[in-house]
Amino acid sequence: MTTTLARTPNGLTLTRHLLTEAEQLTIEARPDQETALILIAGHLTTRSGDDTHTAERADPFTAPATGWYLPADTAATITAGPEGADLVQVQAPLRDNRTTGPAASRVTAVAPETRGHGSWEREVTTLLAPPRTSGLLLGETIARDGRWSTYPPHRHSISDPPRETALQEAFAFRVRPATGFGVVLTYDDTVADARCTVVTGTSLTTVTHGYHAIAAAGGHDLYYLWAAHGEIDDHFALHTDPAHAWLLDT
């Protein structure tokens, strides 16, 4: 098993497990956090309590999301199938002692939403959000053929309801073809001060503050699982960079 991890200062954690055939992973029960397990690709079986579920996914570009939501104080055992599995474990602290659901449940994708147009068109699927969760927001985005996503650049750094919600975010990526890459652009004030992070098909990264946008390399499709945690309730607000907000009206 190969494991990589990304964590934000507010406790949101993404752990990526690359499991080979028949390898097992134990998820321990934690009374202070909620957990989501998202299958990126492969085949696995999950056991939690008396429930057993099997899932497979060829890849995130052609097959819908599948996974499990584990409320606080819920344990599970994962066993990889014949082709192994690329699995992301998302953990977030409970907010304000809020309770979550009483038992583990499946995460299944609804039809993706198309956002943007032209060179910044992408497919977005929201998988989990309050009130089903205590505070975890989770979804998937696909930007095909070199397109931008998370665009125009936005931030969710400041608590200024209802205009902006303070959230920290973490991402897990896949690229098609696998030789490709993507770029995560982040900045605080203007793009002249931007920082760039190159991501590949097994990368994890975080965005804890500032404006951000993501681009796929030309001729490649970029997938990412995104998880956000912070002050979210039943509503959250993003603040678009005013210099690029005009794009929302095109």
Secondary structure as the mmCIF struct_conf table of DSSP 4:
data_model
#
loop_
_struct_conf.conf_type_id
_struct_conf.id
_struct_conf.beg_label_comp_id
_struct_conf.beg_label_asym_id
_struct_conf.beg_label_seq_id
_struct_conf.end_label_comp_id
_struct_conf.end_label_asym_id
_struct_conf.end_label_seq_id
STRN STRN1 THR A 2 ARG A 7
TURN_TY1_P TURN_TY1_P1 PRO A 9 ASN A 10
BEND BEND1 GLY A 11 GLY A 11
STRN STRN2 THR A 13 LEU A 19
HELX_LH_PP_P HELX_LH_PP_P1 THR A 20 THR A 20
TURN_TY1_P TURN_TY1_P2 GLU A 21 ALA A 22
STRN STRN3 GLN A 24 ILE A 27
TURN_TY1_P TURN_TY1_P3 PRO A 31 ASP A 32
STRN STRN4 GLN A 33 SER A 48
TURN_TY1_P TURN_TY1_P4 GLY A 49 ASP A 50
STRN STRN5 ASP A 51 ARG A 57
BEND BEND2 ALA A 58 ALA A 58
TURN_TY1_P TURN_TY1_P5 PRO A 60 THR A 62
BEND BEND3 ALA A 63 ALA A 63
STRN STRN6 THR A 66 LEU A 70
TURN_TY1_P TURN_TY1_P6 ALA A 72 ASP A 73
STRN STRN7 ALA A 76 PRO A 93
HELX_LH_PP_P HELX_LH_PP_P2 LEU A 94 LEU A 94
BEND BEND4 ARG A 95 ARG A 95
TURN_TY1_P TURN_TY1_P7 ASP A 96 ASN A 97
BEND BEND5 PRO A 102 ALA A 103
STRN STRN8 SER A 105 THR A 108
HELX_LH_PP_P HELX_LH_PP_P3 ALA A 111 PRO A 112
STRN STRN9 GLU A 113 ARG A 115
BEND BEND6 GLY A 116 GLY A 116
HELX_RH_3T_P HELX_RH_3T_P1 GLY A 118 TRP A 120
STRN STRN10 ARG A 122 LEU A 128
TURN_TY1_P TURN_TY1_P8 PRO A 130 ARG A 132
BEND BEND7 THR A 133 GLY A 135
STRN STRN11 LEU A 137 ALA A 143
TURN_TY1_P TURN_TY1_P9 ASP A 145 GLY A 146
STRN STRN12 TRP A 148 ARG A 155
BEND BEND8 ILE A 158 ILE A 158
STRN STRN13 ASP A 160 ASP A 160
TURN_TY1_P TURN_TY1_P10 PRO A 161 ARG A 163
STRN STRN14 GLU A 164 GLU A 164
STRN STRN15 LEU A 167 ARG A 176
BEND BEND9 PRO A 177 PRO A 177
TURN_TY1_P TURN_TY1_P11 ALA A 178 THR A 179
STRN STRN16 GLY A 182 TYR A 187
BEND BEND10 ASP A 188 ASP A 189
HELX_RH_3T_P HELX_RH_3T_P2 VAL A 191 ASP A 193
STRN STRN17 ARG A 195 VAL A 199
TURN_TY1_P TURN_TY1_P12 GLY A 201 THR A 202
STRN STRN18 LEU A 204 VAL A 207
BEND BEND11 HIS A 209 GLY A 210
STRN STRN19 TYR A 211 ALA A 216
HELX_LH_PP_P HELX_LH_PP_P4 ALA A 217 ALA A 217
TURN_TY1_P TURN_TY1_P13 GLY A 218 GLY A 219
STRN STRN20 ASP A 221 GLY A 230
BEND BEND12 GLU A 231 GLU A 231
BEND BEND13 ASP A 233 ASP A 234
STRN STRN21 HIS A 239 THR A 240
TURN_TY1_P TURN_TY1_P14 PRO A 242 HIS A 244
HELX_RH_3T_P HELX_RH_3T_P3 ALA A 245 ASP A 249
#
